[in-house]
């Protein structure tokens, strides 16, 4: 059943398709899009040969049929990995997705992307810079596409992305991701010139919403999978939320 939430950009499908498809794969984006979502969150890191691709963890163990750290893998080998069977037999053989493939998806469907920069260990600045450079190149080729939002828990990655964007005079928004909201997190987001601050939904109160808005930033929360929680957060003025439940918007 199609969920009727066309173009409501407050709702982000977490890792492409929430719990309805294997995370960070093209199949996940297709599932999320068919469900009515037009905003997507996902994770991007570097392969050993410099290809930007999608994976949340530092290792391949949880979401693929391979094992060990992801950092040493080259893209030609990663394309042979099964990133779908862990979820269900329906997605058996689904490969990992590259940044280029997801950007192509975004261009075709005019959707909004939240690229979470998820560096391998000790690759924070390198990954942040690489993501920013690639997004700027893509926007030059797709000037009418919605400008992606770049976020990260890594302040170093975001600082490197900011430097790369400023060097190219590129207007691409950033968001600082934190597990715990406090005054320091807000000050760091402001110093970064971020568009928004993203935090755990349990950190959100009307006072937090007011404080973030007072500094001119958007506030978004992860990962909201309960209708009552979502309803309350939106009533408090939350600007967006990330969900694993593709049916959740229709339940409000």
KENU-175475 format. One record per residue: chain; x, y, z of N, C-alpha, C in turn. Coordinates in Angstrom, 1 decimal. Atoms other than C-alpha are relative to their C-alpha. Layout:
BEGIN
NODE  cadena    n.c1    n.c2    n.c3   ca.c1   ca.c2   ca.c3    c.c1    c.c2    c.c3
NODE       A       X       Y       Z       X       Y       Z       X       Y       Z
...
// end
This chain:
BEGIN
NODE  cadena    n.c1    n.c2    n.c3   ca.c1   ca.c2   ca.c3    c.c1    c.c2    c.c3
NODE       A     0.8    -1.2     0.0     0.0     0.0     0.0     0.9     1.2     0.0
NODE       A    -0.8    -1.2     0.0     1.4     3.4    -0.9    -0.4     0.9     1.1
NODE       A     0.2    -0.9    -1.1     1.9     5.8     1.9    -0.1     1.4    -0.6
NODE       A     0.3    -1.3     0.7     0.5     9.2     1.0     0.6     1.1     0.8
NODE       A    -0.7    -1.1    -0.6     3.2    11.6     2.1     0.8     0.7    -1.0
NODE       A    -0.9    -0.5     1.1     4.4    13.1    -1.2     0.6     1.3     0.4
NODE       A    -0.8    -1.2    -0.1     7.1    15.7    -0.9     0.0     0.6     1.4
NODE       A    -0.1    -0.5    -1.3     6.8    16.0     2.9     1.4    -0.2     0.5
NODE       A    -1.5     0.1    -0.3    10.5    16.7     3.6     0.3     0.0     1.5
NODE       A    -0.3     0.2    -1.5    10.1    16.5     7.4     0.4    -1.5     0.2
NODE       A    -0.2     1.4    -0.2    10.3    12.7     7.0     1.1    -0.6    -0.9
NODE       A    -1.2     0.6     0.7    13.6    11.0     6.1    -0.1    -1.5     0.2
NODE       A    -0.1     1.4    -0.1    13.7     7.3     5.3     1.4    -0.4     0.4
NODE       A    -1.3     0.3    -0.6    16.5     6.0     7.5     0.8    -1.0    -0.8
NODE       A    -0.9     0.9     0.7    19.4     4.4     5.6    -0.7    -0.4    -1.3
NODE       A     0.6     0.3     1.3    17.3     4.5     2.4    -1.4    -0.5     0.0
NODE       A     1.3     0.6     0.0    14.4     2.3     3.1    -0.5    -0.5     1.4
NODE       A     0.4     0.4    -1.3    14.1     1.9     6.9     0.2    -1.5     0.2
NODE       A    -0.1     1.4    -0.2    13.4    -1.6     8.0    -0.6    -0.9    -1.0
NODE       A     0.7     0.7     1.1    11.6    -2.5     4.8     1.0    -0.6    -1.1
NODE       A    -0.9     0.4     1.0    14.8    -3.2     2.8     1.4     0.0     0.6
NODE       A    -1.3     0.0    -0.5    18.5    -3.8     3.3     0.6     1.4    -0.1
NODE       A    -0.4    -1.4    -0.1    20.0    -0.5     4.5     1.2     0.3    -1.0
NODE       A    -1.1    -0.5     0.8    22.3     1.6     2.3     0.2    -0.8    -1.4
NODE       A     0.0     0.6     1.4    21.4    -0.3    -1.0    -0.9     0.8    -0.9
NODE       A     0.9    -0.6     0.9    19.8     1.0    -4.1    -1.4    -0.6     0.1
NODE       A     1.3     0.6    -0.2    16.9    -1.4    -3.4    -0.7     0.7     1.1
NODE       A     0.6    -0.8    -1.1    16.3     0.5    -0.1    -0.6     1.3    -0.5
NODE       A     0.6    -1.3     0.5    15.9     3.8    -2.0    -1.2    -0.2    -0.8
NODE       A     1.2     0.2     0.9    13.5     2.3    -4.5    -1.2    -0.3     0.9
NODE       A     1.1     0.3    -0.9    11.4     0.9    -1.6    -0.5     1.2     0.7
NODE       A     0.4    -1.3    -0.6    11.4     4.2     0.2    -0.7     0.9    -0.9
NODE       A     0.7    -0.9     1.0    10.5     6.1    -2.9    -1.4    -0.5    -0.3
NODE       A     1.4     0.5     0.3     7.6     3.8    -3.7    -0.9     0.2     1.1
NODE       A     0.8    -0.3    -1.1     6.4     4.3    -0.2    -0.4     1.4     0.2
NODE       A     0.4    -1.4     0.0     6.1     8.0    -0.8     1.0     1.0     0.6
NODE       A    -1.0    -0.9    -0.6     9.3     9.3     0.8     0.7     0.8    -1.1
NODE       A    -0.7    -0.8     0.9    11.1    12.1    -0.9     1.3     0.6     0.6
NODE       A    -1.2    -0.4    -0.7    13.9    12.6     1.6     0.6    -1.2     0.6
NODE       A    -0.7     1.2    -0.3    16.5    10.0     2.4     1.3     0.2     0.8
NODE       A    -1.3     0.0    -0.7    19.3     9.5     5.0     0.7    -1.2    -0.3
NODE       A    -0.8     1.2     0.3    22.2     7.2     4.3     1.5     0.4     0.4
NODE       A    -1.4    -0.1    -0.5    25.9     6.6     5.2     1.0    -0.2    -1.1
NODE       A    -1.0     0.1     1.1    28.9     7.1     3.0     1.4     0.0     0.6
NODE       A    -1.4     0.1    -0.4    32.6     6.2     3.4     0.8    -0.3    -1.2
NODE       A    -1.0     0.2     1.1    35.7     5.6     1.3     0.4    -1.5    -0.1
NODE       A    -0.7     1.3     0.2    36.9     2.3    -0.2     1.5     0.2     0.0
NODE       A    -1.5    -0.1     0.0    40.6     1.5    -0.2     0.5     0.7    -1.3
NODE       A    -0.4    -0.7     1.2    40.8     2.8    -3.8    -0.7     1.3    -0.3
NODE       A     0.5    -1.3     0.1    39.0     6.0    -3.1    -1.4     0.2    -0.6
NODE       A     1.4    -0.1     0.5    35.5     5.2    -4.2    -0.9     0.3     1.2
NODE       A     1.0    -0.3    -1.0    32.7     6.7    -2.1    -1.2    -1.0    -0.1
NODE       A     1.0     1.0     0.1    30.2     4.0    -1.2    -0.8     0.0     1.4
NODE       A     1.0    -0.1    -1.1    27.4     3.3     1.3     0.2    -1.2     1.0
NODE       A     0.0     0.9    -1.0    27.9     1.5     4.6     0.0     0.7     1.4
NODE       A     0.1    -0.6    -1.3    27.1     2.3     8.2     1.1    -0.3     0.9
NODE       A    -0.9     0.5    -1.0    29.5     0.2    10.2     1.5     0.1    -0.5
NODE       A    -1.4     0.1     0.4    33.3     0.0    10.3     0.4    -1.3    -0.6
NODE       A    -0.3     1.4     0.5    33.1    -3.7     9.5    -1.2    -0.4    -1.0
NODE       A     1.0     0.6     1.0    31.2    -5.7     6.8    -0.9    -1.0     0.7
NODE       A     0.6     1.2    -0.6    29.9    -8.3     9.3    -1.5     0.1     0.0
NODE       A     1.4     0.0    -0.3    26.4    -7.1    10.1    -0.9     0.0    -1.2
NODE       A     0.9    -0.2     1.1    25.0    -6.2     6.7     0.5    -0.5    -1.3
NODE       A    -0.4     0.7     1.2    26.9    -8.3     4.2     0.4    -1.4     0.3
NODE       A    -0.5     1.4    -0.2    28.2   -11.8     3.7     1.5    -0.1     0.1
NODE       A    -1.5    -0.1    -0.2    31.8   -10.6     4.1     0.3     0.3     1.4
NODE       A    -0.4    -0.2    -1.4    33.7   -10.2     7.3     1.3     0.9     0.1
NODE       A    -1.1    -0.8    -0.3    36.2    -7.8     8.8    -0.2     1.4    -0.3
NODE       A     0.1    -1.5     0.2    37.0    -4.1     8.5    -0.3     0.3    -1.5
NODE       A     0.4    -0.4     1.3    35.6    -2.3     5.5     1.2     0.7    -0.7
NODE       A    -1.0    -1.0     0.6    38.6     0.1     5.0     0.9    -0.7    -1.0
NODE       A    -0.9     0.6     0.9    40.9    -2.4     3.2    -0.6    -0.4    -1.4
NODE       A     0.6     0.6     1.2    38.4    -3.4     0.5     0.0     1.0    -1.1
NODE       A     0.1    -0.7     1.3    38.6    -2.1    -3.1    -1.4    -0.1    -0.5
NODE       A     1.4    -0.1     0.5    35.4    -1.1    -4.9    -0.3    -1.2    -0.9
NODE       A     0.2     1.1     0.9    35.8    -3.8    -7.5    -0.4    -1.3     0.7
NODE       A     0.3     1.1    -0.8    35.7    -6.4    -4.8    -1.3     0.2     0.8
NODE       A     1.2    -0.3    -0.7    32.9    -4.7    -2.8    -1.2    -0.3    -0.8
NODE       A     1.2     0.2     0.9    30.6    -5.0    -5.8    -0.4    -1.4    -0.1
NODE       A     0.4     1.5     0.0    30.7    -8.8    -5.4    -0.5    -0.4     1.3
NODE       A     0.5     0.4    -1.3    29.6    -8.7    -1.8    -1.6     0.0     0.0
NODE       A     1.4     0.1    -0.1    26.0    -9.7    -1.0    -0.4     0.9     1.2
NODE       A     0.4    -0.9    -1.0    24.5    -6.8     1.0    -1.6    -0.1     0.3
NODE       A     1.4     0.1    -0.2    20.9    -8.0     0.9    -0.6    -1.2     0.7
NODE       A     0.6     1.3    -0.6    20.5   -11.6     2.2    -0.2     0.1     1.5
NODE       A     0.2    -0.1    -1.5    21.0   -10.6     5.8    -1.4     0.5     0.4
NODE       A     1.3    -0.6    -0.2    17.7    -8.7     5.5    -1.1    -1.0    -0.2
NODE       A     1.0     1.0     0.4    15.6   -11.3     3.7     0.3    -0.6    -1.4
NODE       A    -0.3     0.7     1.2    15.6   -13.7     0.8    -0.4     0.8    -1.2
NODE       A     0.5    -0.9     1.1    13.8   -11.1    -1.4     1.2     0.8    -0.6
NODE       A    -1.1    -0.9     0.5    17.0    -9.1    -1.6     1.3    -0.7    -0.1
NODE       A    -1.2     0.8     0.2    19.5   -11.9    -2.0     0.8     0.5    -1.2
NODE       A    -0.9    -0.4     1.0    22.5   -10.8    -4.0     0.0     1.5    -0.3
NODE       A     0.0    -1.5     0.2    21.8    -7.0    -3.7     1.4     0.5     0.4
NODE       A    -1.4    -0.5    -0.3    25.2    -5.3    -3.9     0.0     1.3     0.8
NODE       A    -0.1    -1.4    -0.6    26.4    -2.3    -1.9    -0.2     1.0    -1.1
NODE       A     0.2    -1.1     0.9    25.7     1.0    -3.5     1.1     1.0     0.1
NODE       A    -1.0    -1.1     0.0    28.1     3.8    -4.5    -0.7     1.3     0.1
NODE       A     0.5    -1.4     0.0    27.7     7.5    -4.0    -0.5     0.4    -1.3
NODE       A     0.4    -0.4     1.3    27.5     8.0    -7.7    -1.4    -0.6    -0.4
NODE       A     1.3     0.6     0.3    24.6     5.5    -8.0    -1.1     0.7     0.7
NODE       A     1.1    -0.6    -0.8    22.6     7.2    -5.3    -0.2     1.4    -0.5
NODE       A     0.1    -1.4     0.6    23.3    10.7    -6.8    -0.8    -0.1    -1.3
NODE       A     0.7     0.2     1.2    22.0     9.3   -10.1    -1.5    -0.2     0.3
NODE       A     1.3     0.2    -0.5    18.9     8.1    -8.3    -0.7     1.3     0.4
NODE       A     0.5    -1.3    -0.5    18.4    11.5    -6.7    -0.3     0.9    -1.2
NODE       A     0.2    -0.9     1.2    18.8    13.3   -10.1    -1.3    -0.5    -0.8
NODE       A     1.1     0.5     0.7    16.2    11.0   -11.7    -1.4     0.3     0.7
NODE       A     1.3    -0.1    -0.7    13.6    11.4    -9.0    -0.2     1.4     0.8
NODE       A     0.0    -1.3    -0.6    14.4    14.9    -7.7    -0.3    -0.1     1.5
NODE       A     0.2     0.2    -1.4    14.6    13.7    -4.1     1.1     0.7     0.8
NODE       A    -0.9    -0.7    -0.9    16.4    15.3    -1.1     0.8    -1.1     0.7
NODE       A    -0.9     0.9    -0.7    19.5    13.5     0.3     0.6     0.6     1.2
NODE       A    -0.8    -0.3    -1.1    21.0    13.6     3.7     1.2    -1.0     0.0
NODE       A    -1.2     0.9     0.1    24.5    12.1     3.2     0.7     0.1     1.4
NODE       A    -0.8     0.0    -1.2    25.9    11.1     6.6     1.4    -0.5    -0.3
NODE       A    -1.4     0.4     0.2    29.6    11.1     6.4     0.4    -0.9     1.1
NODE       A    -0.3     1.0    -1.0    30.7     7.9     8.2     1.4    -0.5    -0.3
NODE       A    -1.4     0.4     0.4    34.5     7.7     7.9     0.4    -1.3     0.6
NODE       A    -0.7     1.1    -0.6    36.5     4.6     8.4     1.0     0.6     1.1
NODE       A    -0.9    -0.6    -1.1    38.8     5.0    11.5     1.2     0.7    -0.6
NODE       A    -1.2    -0.9     0.4    41.4     7.8    11.0    -0.1     0.5    -1.4
NODE       A     0.2    -0.6     1.3    39.8     8.9     7.7    -1.0     1.1     0.0
NODE       A     1.1    -1.0    -0.2    37.6    11.7     9.0     0.2     1.1    -1.0
NODE       A    -0.2    -1.2     0.8    39.1    14.7     7.2     0.0    -0.4    -1.5
NODE       A    -0.1     0.5     1.4    39.9    12.7     4.0    -1.4    -0.3    -0.6
NODE       A     1.3     0.4     0.4    36.3    11.4     3.8    -0.9     1.3    -0.2
NODE       A     0.8    -1.3     0.0    34.7    14.8     4.6     0.3     0.8    -1.3
NODE       A    -0.4    -0.8     1.1    36.7    16.5     1.9    -0.5    -0.7    -1.3
NODE       A     0.4     0.8     1.2    36.0    13.7    -0.7    -1.5     0.1    -0.3
NODE       A     1.4    -0.1     0.2    32.3    13.8    -0.1    -0.4     1.4    -0.5
NODE       A     0.3    -1.4     0.4    32.1    17.6    -0.4     0.4     0.3    -1.5
NODE       A    -0.5    -0.2     1.4    34.2    17.6    -3.6    -1.0    -0.7    -1.0
NODE       A     0.9     0.7     0.9    32.0    15.0    -5.2    -1.4     0.6    -0.2
NODE       A     1.3    -0.7     0.0    28.8    16.7    -4.3     0.0     1.3    -0.8
NODE       A    -0.1    -1.3     0.7    30.0    20.0    -5.7     0.0    -0.3    -1.5
NODE       A    -0.1     0.4     1.4    30.9    18.3    -9.0    -1.4    -0.5    -0.5
NODE       A     1.3     0.5     0.4    27.5    16.6    -9.1    -1.0     1.2    -0.2
NODE       A     0.9    -1.2     0.1    25.6    19.9    -8.5     0.3     0.8    -1.2
NODE       A    -0.4    -0.7     1.3    27.6    21.5   -11.4    -0.7    -0.7    -1.2
NODE       A     0.7     0.7     1.1    26.1    18.8   -13.6    -1.5    -0.1     0.1
NODE       A     1.5     0.1    -0.3    22.7    18.8   -12.0    -0.4     1.3     0.8
NODE       A     0.2    -1.3    -0.8    22.1    22.5   -11.1    -1.5     0.1     0.5
NODE       A     1.4    -0.1    -0.4    18.3    22.0   -10.7    -0.3    -1.1     1.1
NODE       A     0.3     1.0    -1.0    18.7    19.1    -8.2     0.0     0.6     1.4
NODE       A     0.0    -0.5    -1.4    17.9    19.6    -4.5     1.4    -0.2     0.6
NODE       A    -1.3     0.1    -0.5    21.1    20.4    -2.7     0.1    -1.0     1.2
NODE       A    -0.1     0.9    -1.1    22.1    17.5    -0.5     0.4     0.6     1.3
NODE       A    -0.4    -0.4    -1.3    22.5    17.9     3.2     1.1    -0.9     0.5
NODE       A    -1.1     0.8    -0.5    25.9    16.7     4.6     0.0     0.1     1.5
NODE       A     0.0     0.1    -1.5    25.9    15.5     8.2     1.1    -1.0     0.4
NODE       A    -1.0     0.9    -0.6    28.3    13.7    10.5     0.0     0.1     1.5
NODE       A    -0.4    -0.1    -1.4    29.0    12.8    14.1     1.5     0.5     0.1
NODE       A    -1.4    -0.4     0.0    32.6    13.6    13.2     0.2     1.5    -0.3
NODE       A    -0.2    -1.4     0.2    33.4    17.3    13.7     1.1     0.2    -1.0
NODE       A    -1.1    -0.1     1.0    36.7    16.8    11.8    -0.4    -0.2    -1.4
NODE       A     0.5     0.2     1.4    34.9    15.4     8.8    -0.8     1.2    -0.5
NODE       A     0.8    -1.1     0.4    32.5    18.3     8.8     0.8     1.2    -0.3
NODE       A    -1.0    -1.2     0.2    35.3    20.9     9.2     0.7    -0.2    -1.4
NODE       A    -0.7     0.2     1.3    37.1    19.3     6.2    -1.0     0.2    -1.2
NODE       A     1.1    -0.2     1.0    33.8    19.3     4.2    -0.2     1.5    -0.2
NODE       A     0.2    -1.5     0.1    33.3    23.0     5.1     1.1     0.7    -0.7
NODE       A    -1.1    -0.6     0.7    36.8    23.9     4.0     0.0    -0.2    -1.5
NODE       A     0.1     0.3     1.4    36.3    22.1     0.7    -1.1     0.8    -0.7
NODE       A     1.1    -0.8     0.6    33.0    23.8     0.1     0.3     1.5    -0.1
NODE       A    -0.4    -1.5     0.0    34.3    27.3     1.0     1.0     0.2    -1.1
NODE       A    -1.0    -0.2     1.0    37.3    26.8    -1.3    -0.6     0.0    -1.4
NODE       A     0.7     0.0     1.3    34.8    26.2    -4.2    -1.2     0.9     0.0
NODE       A     1.1    -0.9    -0.1    32.4    28.8    -3.0    -1.4    -0.7    -0.3
NODE       A     1.2     0.9     0.2    29.7    26.1    -2.9    -0.9     0.1     1.2
NODE       A     1.0    -0.1    -1.1    26.5    26.5    -1.0    -0.7    -1.3     0.2
NODE       A     0.6     1.3    -0.4    25.8    23.1     0.4    -0.1    -0.1     1.5
NODE       A     0.3    -0.1    -1.4    24.2    22.8     3.8     0.7    -1.2     0.8
NODE       A    -0.5     1.0    -0.9    25.8    20.9     6.7    -0.9    -0.1     1.3
NODE       A     0.7     0.2    -1.3    24.3    19.4     9.9     0.9    -0.8     0.9
NODE       A    -0.8     0.7    -1.0    26.1    18.4    13.0    -0.8    -1.0     0.8
NODE       A     0.7     1.1    -0.7    25.1    15.0    14.5     0.6    -0.2     1.4
NODE       A    -0.5     0.2    -1.3    25.3    14.5    18.2    -0.9    -1.0     0.7
NODE       A     0.8     0.9    -0.8    24.1    11.8    20.6    -0.7     0.7     1.1
NODE       A     0.5    -0.7    -1.2    23.6    14.2    23.5     0.0     1.5    -0.3
NODE       A     0.1    -1.4     0.2    22.4    17.7    23.1     0.5     0.8     1.2
NODE       A    -0.4    -1.0    -1.0    24.1    20.5    25.1     0.4     1.3    -0.6
NODE       A    -0.4    -1.3     0.6    25.2    24.1    24.7     1.2    -0.1    -0.8
NODE       A    -1.3     0.1     0.8    28.6    23.0    23.4    -0.3    -0.5    -1.4
NODE       A     0.4     0.6     1.4    27.0    20.9    20.6    -0.6     1.1    -0.8
NODE       A     0.6    -1.1     0.7    24.9    23.9    19.6     1.0     1.0    -0.4
NODE       A    -1.0    -0.9     0.4    27.9    26.2    19.7     0.9    -0.5    -1.1
NODE       A    -0.8     0.6     1.0    29.9    23.8    17.6    -0.7     0.1    -1.4
NODE       A     0.7     0.0     1.2    27.2    23.6    15.0    -0.1     1.5    -0.6
NODE       A     0.1    -1.4     0.4    26.9    27.4    14.9     1.4     0.4    -0.6
NODE       A    -1.3    -0.3     0.5    30.7    27.8    14.5     0.3    -0.7    -1.3
NODE       A    -0.2     0.7     1.2    30.6    25.3    11.7    -0.7     0.7    -1.2
NODE       A     0.9    -0.6     1.1    28.1    27.4     9.8    -1.0    -1.0    -0.5
NODE       A     1.0     1.0     0.3    25.7    24.5     9.9    -1.4     0.5    -0.2
NODE       A     1.4    -0.3     0.2    22.2    24.5     8.6    -0.9    -0.6     1.1
NODE       A     0.8     0.7    -1.0    21.0    22.1    11.3     0.8    -0.7     1.0
NODE       A    -0.6     0.8    -1.1    21.7    20.1    14.4    -0.9    -1.2     0.0
NODE       A     0.8     1.3    -0.1    20.6    16.4    14.5     0.4    -0.7     1.3
NODE       A    -0.3     0.7    -1.3    20.3    14.5    17.8    -1.0    -1.1     0.2
NODE       A     0.9     1.1    -0.4    18.6    11.5    19.4    -1.3     0.7     0.4
NODE       A     1.3    -0.6    -0.3    14.9    12.1    19.7    -0.3     0.2     1.5
NODE       A     0.3    -0.1    -1.5    15.0    11.6    23.5     0.6     1.2     0.6
NODE       A    -0.6    -1.3    -0.4    17.1    14.8    23.7    -0.9     1.2    -0.3
NODE       A     0.8    -1.1     0.5    14.4    16.9    22.2    -1.1     0.4     1.0
NODE       A     1.1    -0.6    -0.8    12.2    19.1    24.4    -0.4     1.4    -0.7
NODE       A     0.3    -1.4     0.5    10.4    22.4    23.6     1.1     1.0     0.2
NODE       A    -1.1    -1.0    -0.2    13.2    24.3    25.2     1.2    -0.2    -0.9
NODE       A    -1.1     0.3     1.0    15.8    22.5    23.0    -0.4     0.5    -1.3
NODE       A     0.4    -0.5     1.3    13.8    23.3    19.9     0.1     1.5     0.0
NODE       A     0.0    -1.4    -0.1    13.5    26.9    21.0     1.5     0.5    -0.1
NODE       A    -1.4    -0.4     0.0    17.3    27.2    21.7     0.6    -0.2    -1.4
NODE       A    -0.6     0.2     1.3    18.3    25.7    18.4    -0.6     1.0    -1.1
NODE       A     0.6    -0.9     1.0    15.8    27.8    16.4     0.5     1.4     0.3
NODE       A    -0.5    -1.3    -0.4    17.0    30.9    18.3     1.4     0.3    -0.7
NODE       A    -1.3    -0.2     0.7    20.5    30.4    16.7    -0.1    -0.2    -1.5
NODE       A     0.2     0.0     1.4    18.9    30.1    13.3     0.3    -1.4    -0.7
NODE       A    -0.3     1.3     0.5    19.4    26.3    12.9    -1.3    -0.8     0.0
NODE       A     1.0     1.0     0.0    17.0    23.5    12.0     0.3    -1.1     1.1
NODE       A    -0.2     1.2    -1.0    16.5    20.6    14.6    -0.7    -1.2    -0.6
NODE       A     0.6     1.2     0.4    16.0    17.1    13.4     0.4    -1.1     1.0
NODE       A    -0.3     1.0    -1.0    15.9    13.9    15.4     0.0    -1.4    -0.6
NODE       A     0.0     1.4     0.4    16.7    10.2    15.0    -0.2    -0.9     1.2
NODE       A     0.8     0.6     1.1    15.4     7.4    15.0    -1.3    -0.2     0.6
NODE       A     1.3    -0.1    -0.5    11.7     7.9    15.5    -0.9    -1.1    -0.6
NODE       A     0.8     1.1     0.6     9.6     4.7    15.0    -1.3    -0.2     0.7
NODE       A     1.3     0.1    -0.8     6.6     5.4    17.3    -0.9     1.2    -0.4
NODE       A     0.9    -1.1     0.5     3.6     7.4    16.1    -0.2     1.1     1.1
NODE       A     0.2    -0.9    -1.1     3.0     9.0    19.5     1.2     0.9     0.2
NODE       A    -1.2    -0.8    -0.1     6.6    10.1    19.7     0.1     1.0    -1.1
NODE       A    -0.1    -0.9     1.2     6.5    11.5    16.2    -0.9     1.1     0.1
NODE       A     1.1    -1.0    -0.1     3.3    13.4    16.8     0.4     1.1     1.0
NODE       A    -0.4    -1.0    -1.0     4.6    15.0    20.0     1.2     0.8    -0.4
NODE       A    -1.2    -0.7     0.4     8.0    15.9    18.5    -0.4     1.1    -1.1
NODE       A     0.4    -1.0     1.0     6.4    17.6    15.5    -0.8     1.1     0.6
NODE       A     0.8    -1.0    -0.6     4.0    19.4    17.7     0.9     1.0     0.8
NODE       A    -0.9    -0.8    -0.7     7.0    20.7    19.6     0.8     0.9    -0.9
NODE       A    -0.6    -0.9     1.0     8.3    22.3    16.4     1.2    -0.6    -0.6
NODE       A    -1.2     0.6     0.7    10.9    19.7    15.3    -0.1     0.1    -1.5
NODE       A     0.0    -0.3     1.5    11.9    20.3    11.7     0.1    -1.2    -0.8
NODE       A    -0.1     1.3     0.8    12.5    16.7    10.6     0.3    -1.1     0.9
NODE       A    -0.3     1.2    -0.8    12.8    13.2    11.8     0.4    -1.2    -1.0
NODE       A    -0.4     1.1     0.8    14.4    10.0    10.6    -0.7    -1.3     0.6
NODE       A     0.8     1.1    -0.4    12.4     6.8    10.7     0.4    -1.3    -0.7
NODE       A    -0.1     1.3     0.7    12.8     3.1    10.0    -1.4    -0.6    -0.4
NODE       A     1.4     0.5     0.3     9.0     2.7     9.7    -0.6     0.8    -1.1
NODE       A     0.6    -0.7     1.2     7.8     3.6     6.2    -1.5     0.2     0.1
NODE       A     1.5    -0.2    -0.2     4.2     3.4     7.4    -0.3     1.1     1.0
NODE       A     0.3    -0.8    -1.1     4.7     5.8    10.2    -0.7     1.3    -0.3
NODE       A     0.7    -1.3     0.3     3.6     9.1     8.5    -1.5    -0.2    -0.2
NODE       A     1.4     0.2     0.3     0.3     7.5     7.5    -0.8    -0.3     1.3
NODE       A     0.7     0.3    -1.3    -0.4     6.7    11.2    -0.2     1.2     0.9
NODE       A     0.2    -1.2    -0.8    -0.3    10.3    12.4    -1.4     0.6    -0.2
// end
